[in-house]
Amino acid sequence: MLKWALIFFVISIIAGFFGFSGVSAATATIARVLFGIALVIFLIFLVLALMAGQAVF
């Protein structure tokens, strides 16, 4: 998911450079949402891994 966020971010930078401000804003929003979702999923898995590690001991 971070890969797609990075792809949309690069598209946003390139579109902004060429003057397509609407496309740039849309892809920046998509990249921000994908990064947020990836961050939430990472935090959920981190908490689950810590809880599983404590259950073993």
Helices and strands as residue ranges (DSSP letters): H 2-17, H 21-56
